[in-house]
Amino acid sequence: MRVRPTRPGEVRRLPSLRAPAAASRPAGTSVLHAVAVVGSPVALATSLMVYYGWVRTRAKAEKLGYDSALLDFSVQDYLLRSVDVLFVPLTLLVLIALGLHWAHQRVVLPTVRHRRLGTALPRVLTGTALLLGLGLVVLTVLRPHIAGTWFPYVLTLALVSALYADVLRRHVGHSRVMAPSLRVLALLALGLTVFWDTERIATAVGEGQANNIAADPDQLVAVTVHSAKRLATNLPGVVETPVTSPGAHAKFRYDGLRLVQRSGNRYFLVGTGWDPAHRRVMLLKETDDLHLEFSR
């Protein structure tokens, strides 16, 4: 290869020895990045499901009269118990989101192209958000027990109205839009209210299951306990019968019990005459002195 001689005063540039950026990056970096991008949302979703399963379990236990810590559930147990909490709300949320997206594309956007409507609709949404917020304040002062029930749902609606009004203003090129920092705070508040809403739903599901049991304990699996020793129980509806058969290991039989929950070798039982005013739950651990029979 011929090398052109340099002229007087000319500086020759040598070829760069720096490797391409892609080549200098470790091979596993892109894989780790992909794992981080996918793994973080999955970990967050799993944590939320465990939490909602725990809230549902705690609400049911408190309503029936025992401490949910006695169950000693695993993470998998709480995950399974969050399914009935999240299935209906998530299904409704997806359907509502699809409907709102269709309305936004087919109805709202063609409407706001008109100058007057493009100005009026964001104002209506902003006014709605302000009225909802003011109504929450007034209701909290006058009727705190009612406000406590509806507070997260109404606050969610107010934040959605305010944020959607800002979206429409940006679409029509309006100069008065939310500052980026304010928009971030509003989105953060919306995420917290959705979390709060779902927690309320989980509590309602747990309490609803407990109320269903209290209304008709006979719907649960019937349990007959055979015990070598007398059990100290005064559950309403439970009948103790001494066993007089010679050579029988069990000396007492207990009828009128219903299975509320099983966790490992522990059984949570109520009597057929369970009284919400005097909530009593029997906890039995499976031992050699106990024999349990289940029937429908």
Order of alpha helices (4+ residues) and beta strands (2+ residues): alpha-alpha-alpha-alpha-alpha-alpha-alpha-alpha-beta-beta-beta-beta-beta-beta
